[in-house]
Amino acid sequence: MTTDPPPGLTRFNTSSDSAARAALHEVCASTAWGSALLAHRPYATTDALLAASDTATAELTADALAAAMAGHPPIGRPKPGDPTSAREQRGMAGASDELRAELLDLNLAYQDRFGHVFLICATGRTGEQMRDAVRIRIGNSPEQERAVVRTELGKINRIRLTRLVHAGE
């Protein structure tokens, strides 16, 4: 039995390069990542698209990884009017003022230490879990943190791509 690909995957596969590039940019701000995914269209399955994303994420240069991270707002401060960051950071919705202030301080300390936003796959995490993660990760070496960031970015990209290919179902 053959199953048809999700409508969003068919749309992605058949859309113009510029439309597909724009959709991918909403998933990840790295143009290198988006170009890598565009190069392998069409995708037979969602799993094939996700595997290509994993490969592209693993192969990002330091500059491309920095570009990807630049597209993410700090935890606790989703981009105004951006439903994606608001949805992903839903765990902060009921956070106390004290937790928000503590997370802001931790975010700033993290940025001072590593030179970029604290990136975590926030989907399904509480504000306390995100705070605890930044507390732990701020002690990482820059090399350890780059590896963790790459893993977290891969998780975020997978979630966003899955939403993209299942849109309209």
C-alpha positions in Angstrom: 0.0 0.0 0.0 1.4 3.4 -1.0 0.6 6.5 1.0 0.5 9.9 -0.6 2.9 12.5 0.9 1.3 15.1 3.1 -0.2 18.1 1.2 2.4 20.5 2.6 5.2 18.3 1.4 3.7 18.2 -2.1 3.3 22.0 -2.0 6.9 22.4 -0.8 8.2 20.0 -3.5 6.3 21.8 -6.4 6.6 25.4 -5.3 9.0 27.8 -7.0 12.5 28.0 -5.6 11.8 31.5 -4.2 8.6 30.3 -2.4 10.3 27.2 -1.1 13.3 29.3 0.1 11.0 31.7 1.9 9.2 28.8 3.6 12.6 27.4 4.7 13.7 30.7 6.0 10.7 30.7 8.3 12.0 27.4 9.6 15.7 28.3 9.9 17.4 31.7 9.2 20.6 30.0 7.8 20.6 30.4 4.0 23.2 27.6 3.8 20.7 25.2 5.5 17.9 26.3 3.2 20.0 25.9 0.1 21.0 22.4 1.1 17.4 21.4 1.5 16.4 23.1 -1.8 19.2 21.2 -3.6 17.5 17.8 -2.8 13.9 18.5 -3.8 11.7 16.7 -4.4 11.4 14.7 -1.2 9.5 11.4 -1.4 8.6 11.5 2.3 8.6 13.7 5.4 11.3 11.5 6.8 13.5 12.1 3.8 13.1 15.9 4.3 13.9 15.6 8.0 17.0 13.5 7.3 18.2 16.1 4.8 17.6 18.8 7.5 19.6 16.8 10.0 22.5 16.5 7.5 22.4 20.1 6.6 22.3 21.2 10.3 25.3 18.9 11.1 27.3 20.5 8.2 26.6 24.1 9.1 29.8 26.2 9.3 30.3 28.4 12.3 29.1 31.4 10.4 26.0 29.5 9.1 25.2 28.3 12.6 25.5 31.9 13.9 23.1 33.0 11.1 20.6 30.3 12.2 20.8 31.4 15.8 20.3 35.0 14.9 16.8 34.1 13.7 15.8 33.1 17.2 14.5 35.5 19.9 15.7 35.1 23.5 13.8 32.7 25.7 11.1 34.6 27.5 10.9 37.3 24.9 9.3 35.9 21.7 9.2 38.2 18.7 6.1 40.4 18.9 3.5 39.2 16.3 5.4 36.0 15.6 3.1 33.1 16.3 5.9 30.5 15.8 8.1 31.9 18.6 5.1 32.5 20.8 3.9 28.9 20.3 7.3 27.5 20.9 7.9 29.5 24.1 4.4 28.8 25.5 6.0 27.4 28.6 6.9 30.9 29.6 3.3 32.1 29.3 2.4 31.7 32.9 5.9 32.4 34.3 6.1 34.7 37.3 7.8 38.1 37.1 10.6 36.7 39.2 11.2 33.8 36.8 11.1 36.2 33.8 13.6 38.5 35.5 15.9 35.6 36.4 15.8 34.2 32.9 16.5 37.6 31.4 19.6 37.9 33.7 20.7 34.4 32.7 20.1 35.1 29.0 22.3 38.2 29.2 25.1 36.3 31.1 24.9 33.5 28.5 25.1 36.0 25.6 28.1 37.6 27.3 29.8 34.3 27.7 29.1 32.8 24.3 28.3 35.8 22.1 24.9 34.5 20.9 21.4 33.9 22.1 20.7 30.9 24.3 19.1 28.4 21.9 16.9 25.6 23.2 14.1 23.6 21.8 11.5 25.3 24.0 8.5 23.3 22.7 6.9 21.4 25.6 9.3 22.9 28.2 8.3 24.9 31.2 9.9 28.2 32.1 11.6 26.5 35.0 13.0 23.8 32.7 14.4 26.4 30.4 15.9 28.4 33.3 17.5 25.2 34.6 18.9 24.4 31.2 20.6 27.8 30.8 22.0 27.5 34.4 23.6 24.2 33.4 24.7 25.1 29.9 26.4 28.4 30.9 29.1 26.2 32.5 29.9 24.5 29.2 33.0 25.2 27.2 32.4 27.0 23.9 33.0 23.8 22.0 30.6 21.8 24.2 28.0 24.6 23.8 28.3 24.7 20.0 27.5 21.0 19.9 24.5 21.4 22.2 23.3 24.4 20.1 23.6 22.4 16.9 21.5 19.6 18.5 18.9 22.0 19.8 18.7 23.7 16.4 18.2 20.3 14.7 15.2 19.6 17.0 13.7 23.0 16.3 14.1 22.6 12.6 12.5 19.2 12.7 9.5 20.5 14.6 9.1 23.4 12.2 9.5 21.3 9.1 6.9 18.8 10.3 4.5 21.7 10.9 5.3 23.0 7.4 4.6 19.7 5.6 1.4 19.0 7.7 0.0 22.5 7.3 -3.6 22.5 6.0 -4.4 18.9 7.1 
